[in-house]
Amino acid sequence: METRRIMKLGRSSLVVSLPKRWVELNHLKQGDVITITTQRDGSLAIFPGVVKRDRKKEITIKIEADENPDFIVRKIVSSYLNGCSDIYLASSGVLSVAQQKAIRDISGKLFLQIMEADSKRMHIQSLLDESRVSVESGIRRMYVLTSSMCQDVLKALETWDTKLAKSVYALDDNVDQFFFMLLRLLRMAMLDLSLANKMGLEPLNCLDYEAVVRKIEHIGDHVANIAARIILIDGAGRRFDQETISAMLKIGTEAHRAYEKAFMAFVSKDAELANQAIELRTHISKLCDRMAEKIKEQKDNIIVCGTCSIRDSIMRIAEFTAGIAEIAMDHAITPKP
């Protein structure tokens, strides 16, 4: 870091010279234009040239006639997360029914609109204005959705309501929508300081927000897995005995309580609450160990597999929850500037 002295130019103008090394790195010369933006902390960010926020990135993805639809989906997701607003898909042959369905399905998850389509080509576009989206609000909504799913899946388990379990399972698609959108916004903000400033984001916080978003998405996946186990067990004509259900409900309720504490600690920067959520992981782990002992007494393989899967998902929810609490702790224990 270097310091520069403010100099007076004329009667009222104040000027600061640019570092020579920075000028050389950006190939600037007298008369060139630079862009200056004010950051949230009052500092200034200087960019060479004119920063055009409305400039959209586009990409063309080549598709083989027999290409696996899953591979196409991964290419689209990667393009979306890297900030592409226009994605052109061009096939060497005719897009198969399976390929077209995969493209339409992932477009819905990513808030992409299909603008043009024929037998060989498709053009999908993001109509989202990133600068108008609140990342913090999106994370809160993602948490509320997954927390509600967790409560409902426990209710479905208690009352053996497979319709409710199916509803919970279907909501995982909505969690994925939030996940991809927020991940795209955070990646773009980390690459563009002016965009981060307009979105009200500190670059360092983007890393923590990304980690929290990933953990919430994983929690949603495991809640959906619990719902799927209920549906599969019921479809096989089986049902957990009351003792097993009671044990699952006890552990699941504790995991959900830890999740609530962890997220509240994250938004309020409460170190004490974060610590409580972290300590609950050990308690939940002990309850899971006791449940594992009971599983050995089961003779029905379908029940055993279902019980183990639900137990493991609850434990994973507790682990991801502890991860959120640890990030909350880092936010809370921060020296003041």
C-alpha positions as CSV (number, residue, x, y, z in Angstrom):
1,M,0.0,0.0,0.0
2,E,1.3,3.4,-0.9
3,T,0.1,6.9,0.1
4,R,-0.5,9.9,-2.2
5,R,-0.6,13.6,-1.3
6,I,-3.6,15.6,-2.5
7,M,-2.5,18.6,-4.7
8,K,-4.4,21.7,-5.7
9,L,-4.9,22.4,-9.4
10,G,-6.2,25.8,-10.3
11,R,-8.5,27.6,-7.8
12,S,-10.8,24.8,-6.7
13,S,-9.8,21.4,-8.1
14,L,-7.9,18.8,-6.0
15,V,-6.0,16.0,-7.8
16,V,-4.2,12.8,-6.9
17,S,-1.7,11.2,-9.3
18,L,-2.1,7.6,-10.4
19,P,0.6,5.0,-9.5
20,K,2.9,4.6,-12.5
21,R,2.9,0.8,-12.2
22,W,-0.9,0.6,-12.3
23,V,-1.0,2.9,-15.4
24,E,1.6,0.7,-17.2
25,L,-0.2,-2.5,-16.3
26,N,-3.4,-1.1,-17.8
27,H,-1.7,0.4,-20.8
28,L,-3.1,3.9,-20.1
29,K,-1.8,7.2,-21.5
30,Q,-2.7,10.9,-21.3
31,G,-6.2,11.5,-22.4
32,D,-7.6,8.0,-21.7
33,V,-10.8,7.7,-19.6
34,I,-11.0,5.9,-16.3
35,T,-14.1,5.1,-14.2
36,I,-14.3,6.0,-10.5
37,T,-17.0,4.6,-8.2
38,T,-17.6,5.2,-4.5
39,Q,-17.7,2.1,-2.3
40,R,-19.9,1.4,0.7
41,D,-17.1,2.1,3.1
42,G,-16.4,5.5,1.5
43,S,-13.3,4.4,-0.4
44,L,-12.9,4.8,-4.2
45,A,-12.5,2.1,-6.8
46,I,-10.8,3.0,-10.0
47,F,-11.2,1.0,-13.3
48,P,-9.5,1.6,-16.6
49,G,-11.8,2.7,-19.4
50,V,-15.6,3.1,-19.2
51,V,-17.3,0.4,-17.2
52,K,-20.5,-0.7,-19.0
53,R,-22.8,-2.6,-16.7
54,D,-25.4,-3.2,-19.3
55,R,-22.9,-5.2,-21.5
56,K,-24.2,-8.7,-21.6
57,K,-22.1,-11.8,-21.9
58,E,-23.1,-14.5,-24.3
59,I,-21.9,-18.0,-25.2
60,T,-22.5,-20.6,-27.9
61,I,-22.6,-24.2,-26.7
62,K,-21.9,-26.9,-29.4
63,I,-24.0,-30.0,-28.9
64,E,-23.4,-33.4,-30.5
65,A,-26.4,-35.3,-31.9
66,D,-25.9,-38.1,-29.4
67,E,-24.7,-36.0,-26.4
68,N,-25.9,-37.0,-23.0
69,P,-28.6,-34.6,-21.8
70,D,-26.9,-34.4,-18.3
71,F,-23.7,-33.1,-19.9
72,I,-25.7,-30.4,-21.7
73,V,-27.4,-29.4,-18.4
74,R,-23.9,-29.0,-16.8
75,K,-22.7,-26.8,-19.6
76,I,-25.8,-24.6,-19.3
77,V,-25.4,-24.3,-15.5
78,S,-21.7,-23.4,-15.8
79,S,-22.5,-20.7,-18.4
80,Y,-25.2,-19.3,-16.2
81,L,-23.1,-19.2,-13.1
82,N,-20.3,-17.5,-15.0
83,G,-22.6,-14.6,-15.8
84,C,-23.8,-15.4,-19.3
85,S,-27.1,-13.7,-20.1
86,D,-27.5,-15.2,-23.6
87,I,-26.8,-18.9,-24.1
88,Y,-27.0,-20.2,-27.7
89,L,-27.3,-24.0,-28.2
90,A,-26.3,-25.4,-31.6
91,S,-26.6,-29.1,-32.4
92,S,-24.6,-30.9,-35.1
93,G,-27.8,-32.9,-35.8
94,V,-31.4,-32.7,-34.5
95,L,-32.0,-32.0,-30.9
96,S,-33.6,-35.2,-29.4
97,V,-36.7,-35.1,-27.3
98,A,-34.6,-36.0,-24.2
99,Q,-32.2,-33.2,-25.0
100,Q,-34.9,-30.6,-25.5
101,K,-36.7,-31.7,-22.3
102,A,-33.4,-31.4,-20.3
103,I,-32.8,-27.9,-21.7
104,R,-36.4,-26.8,-20.9
105,D,-36.2,-28.2,-17.4
106,I,-32.9,-26.6,-16.4
107,S,-34.1,-23.3,-18.0
108,G,-37.0,-23.2,-15.6
109,K,-34.7,-23.8,-12.6
110,L,-32.3,-21.0,-13.7
111,F,-35.0,-18.4,-14.4
112,L,-34.0,-18.5,-18.1
113,Q,-36.5,-17.7,-20.9
114,I,-36.4,-19.6,-24.2
115,M,-36.4,-16.9,-26.8
116,E,-36.0,-19.0,-30.0
117,A,-36.0,-22.7,-30.7
118,D,-36.0,-25.0,-33.7
119,S,-35.0,-28.6,-34.4
120,K,-31.3,-27.8,-34.2
121,R,-30.9,-24.6,-32.2
122,M,-32.1,-22.9,-29.1
123,H,-31.5,-19.5,-27.6
124,I,-32.1,-19.1,-23.9
125,Q,-31.8,-15.8,-22.0
126,S,-31.6,-14.5,-18.5
127,L,-34.0,-11.5,-18.0
128,L,-32.9,-10.9,-14.4
129,D,-31.5,-7.5,-13.6
130,E,-28.7,-8.5,-11.1
131,S,-28.3,-5.0,-9.7
132,R,-31.9,-4.9,-8.5
133,V,-31.8,-8.3,-6.6
134,S,-31.1,-8.4,-2.8
135,V,-28.8,-11.3,-2.0
136,E,-29.5,-11.0,1.7
137,S,-33.3,-11.1,1.1
138,G,-32.8,-14.1,-1.2
139,I,-30.8,-16.0,1.4
140,R,-33.6,-15.3,4.0
141,R,-36.3,-16.6,1.6
142,M,-34.2,-19.7,0.9
143,Y,-33.8,-20.4,4.6
144,V,-37.6,-19.9,5.3
145,L,-38.4,-22.3,2.5
146,T,-36.0,-25.0,3.8
147,S,-37.0,-24.5,7.4
148,S,-40.7,-24.9,6.5
149,M,-39.8,-28.1,4.5
150,C,-38.1,-29.5,7.6
151,Q,-41.1,-28.9,9.8
152,D,-43.4,-30.4,7.2
153,V,-41.3,-33.5,6.7
154,L,-41.3,-34.2,10.4
155,K,-45.1,-33.8,10.4
156,A,-45.4,-36.2,7.5
157,L,-43.2,-38.7,9.4
158,E,-45.3,-38.3,12.5
159,T,-48.7,-38.7,10.8
160,W,-47.4,-40.9,8.0
161,D,-48.8,-38.4,5.4
162,T,-47.3,-39.4,2.1
163,K,-49.1,-36.5,0.3
164,L,-47.3,-34.0,2.5
165,A,-44.0,-35.9,1.9
166,K,-44.5,-35.6,-1.8
167,S,-45.2,-31.9,-1.5
168,V,-42.0,-31.4,0.5
169,Y,-40.0,-33.4,-2.1
170,A,-41.3,-31.2,-4.9
171,L,-40.3,-28.0,-3.1
172,D,-36.6,-29.0,-3.5
173,D,-36.8,-27.6,-7.1
174,N,-37.7,-24.2,-5.6
175,V,-34.6,-24.4,-3.3
176,D,-32.5,-25.2,-6.3
177,Q,-33.8,-22.1,-8.1
178,F,-32.8,-19.8,-5.3
179,F,-29.4,-21.6,-5.0
180,F,-28.4,-21.1,-8.7
181,M,-29.7,-17.5,-8.8
182,L,-27.8,-16.5,-5.6
183,L,-24.7,-18.3,-6.6
184,R,-24.7,-16.5,-10.0
185,L,-25.2,-13.1,-8.3
186,L,-22.4,-13.7,-5.7
187,R,-19.9,-14.9,-8.4
188,M,-20.6,-11.9,-10.5
189,A,-20.3,-9.5,-7.5
190,M,-16.9,-11.0,-6.6
191,L,-15.7,-10.3,-10.2
192,D,-17.2,-6.9,-10.5
193,L,-16.6,-4.5,-7.6
194,S,-18.9,-1.8,-9.0
195,L,-21.8,-4.4,-9.2
196,A,-21.1,-5.6,-5.7
197,N,-21.2,-2.0,-4.5
198,K,-24.6,-1.4,-6.3
199,M,-25.9,-4.6,-4.7
200,G,-24.8,-3.5,-1.3
201,L,-22.3,-6.3,-0.9
202,E,-18.8,-6.4,0.6
203,P,-16.5,-8.5,-1.5
204,L,-15.3,-10.5,1.6
205,N,-18.9,-11.2,2.7
206,C,-19.6,-12.7,-0.7
207,L,-17.4,-15.7,0.2
208,D,-19.3,-16.3,3.4
209,Y,-22.7,-15.8,1.7
210,E,-21.7,-18.4,-1.0
211,A,-20.7,-20.9,1.7
212,V,-24.0,-20.3,3.6
213,V,-26.1,-20.7,0.4
214,R,-24.4,-24.0,-0.4
215,K,-25.1,-25.3,3.1
216,I,-28.7,-24.3,2.9
217,E,-29.1,-26.0,-0.4
218,H,-27.5,-29.2,1.0
219,I,-29.9,-29.1,3.9
220,G,-32.8,-28.8,1.4
221,D,-31.5,-31.9,-0.4
222,H,-31.4,-33.9,2.8
223,V,-34.9,-32.9,3.8
224,A,-36.1,-33.9,0.4
225,N,-34.2,-37.3,0.9
226,I,-36.2,-37.9,4.1
227,A,-39.4,-37.2,2.2
228,A,-38.3,-39.6,-0.5
229,R,-37.6,-42.4,2.0
230,I,-41.2,-42.0,3.5
231,I,-42.7,-42.2,0.0
232,L,-40.6,-45.3,-0.9
233,I,-41.2,-47.1,2.4
234,D,-45.0,-46.5,2.0
235,G,-44.9,-47.6,-1.6
236,A,-43.3,-50.9,-0.5
237,G,-46.2,-51.5,1.8
238,R,-44.1,-50.9,5.0
239,R,-44.2,-48.5,7.8
240,F,-41.8,-47.6,10.6
241,D,-42.8,-48.8,14.1
242,Q,-43.8,-46.1,16.6
243,E,-40.5,-46.4,18.6
244,T,-38.5,-45.7,15.5
245,I,-40.7,-42.8,14.4
246,S,-40.4,-41.3,17.9
247,A,-36.6,-41.5,17.8
248,M,-36.5,-39.9,14.3
249,L,-38.8,-37.1,15.4
250,K,-36.7,-36.4,18.5
251,I,-33.5,-36.1,16.5
252,G,-35.1,-34.3,13.6
253,T,-36.7,-31.7,16.0
254,E,-33.3,-31.1,17.6
255,A,-31.7,-30.7,14.1
256,H,-34.3,-28.2,13.1
257,R,-33.9,-26.3,16.4
258,A,-30.2,-26.1,15.7
259,Y,-30.9,-24.8,12.2
260,E,-33.1,-22.0,13.5
261,K,-30.4,-21.0,16.0
262,A,-27.6,-21.1,13.4
263,F,-29.4,-18.9,10.9
264,M,-30.6,-16.4,13.5
265,A,-27.0,-16.2,14.7
266,F,-25.9,-15.6,11.2
267,V,-28.3,-12.7,10.5
268,S,-27.9,-11.1,13.9
269,K,-24.2,-11.8,14.4
270,D,-24.9,-13.4,17.7
271,A,-21.8,-15.4,18.9
272,E,-23.6,-17.0,21.9
273,L,-26.5,-18.3,19.7
274,A,-24.0,-19.6,17.1
275,N,-22.1,-21.4,19.9
276,Q,-25.4,-23.0,21.0
277,A,-26.1,-24.3,17.5
278,I,-22.6,-25.7,17.2
279,E,-22.9,-27.6,20.6
280,L,-26.2,-29.1,19.5
281,R,-24.4,-31.0,16.8
282,T,-22.7,-33.2,19.6
283,H,-26.0,-33.8,21.3
284,I,-27.6,-34.8,17.9
285,S,-24.7,-37.1,17.1
286,K,-25.2,-39.0,20.4
287,L,-28.9,-39.4,19.7
288,C,-28.0,-40.8,16.3
289,D,-25.6,-43.3,17.8
290,R,-28.4,-44.5,20.1
291,M,-30.7,-44.9,17.2
292,A,-28.0,-46.9,15.3
293,E,-28.1,-49.5,18.1
294,K,-31.8,-49.9,17.7
295,I,-31.4,-50.4,13.9
296,K,-29.5,-53.6,14.6
297,E,-32.7,-55.1,16.0
298,Q,-34.6,-54.7,12.8
299,K,-35.0,-57.7,10.5
300,D,-36.7,-56.1,7.5
301,N,-34.1,-54.9,5.0
302,I,-36.3,-52.2,3.5
303,I,-37.0,-50.7,7.0
304,V,-33.3,-50.9,7.9
305,C,-32.2,-49.1,4.7
306,G,-34.9,-46.5,5.1
307,T,-34.0,-45.9,8.8
308,C,-30.3,-45.6,8.1
309,S,-31.0,-43.1,5.2
310,I,-33.2,-40.9,7.3
311,R,-30.8,-41.0,10.3
312,D,-27.8,-40.1,8.1
313,S,-29.8,-37.2,6.5
314,I,-30.7,-35.8,9.9
315,M,-27.0,-36.0,11.0
316,R,-25.9,-34.3,7.8
317,I,-28.5,-31.5,8.4
318,A,-26.9,-31.0,11.8
319,E,-23.4,-30.9,10.3
320,F,-24.3,-28.3,7.6
321,T,-26.2,-26.3,10.3
322,A,-23.0,-26.3,12.5
323,G,-21.2,-25.0,9.4
324,I,-23.6,-22.0,9.1
325,A,-23.1,-21.4,12.9
326,E,-19.3,-21.4,12.5
327,I,-19.6,-18.7,9.7
328,A,-22.0,-16.8,12.0
329,M,-19.3,-17.0,14.8
330,D,-16.7,-15.6,12.4
331,H,-19.0,-12.7,11.6
332,A,-19.7,-12.0,15.2
333,I,-16.1,-12.0,16.4
334,T,-14.8,-9.4,14.1
335,P,-12.5,-6.5,15.2
336,K,-13.9,-3.1,14.6
337,P,-12.0,-1.0,12.0
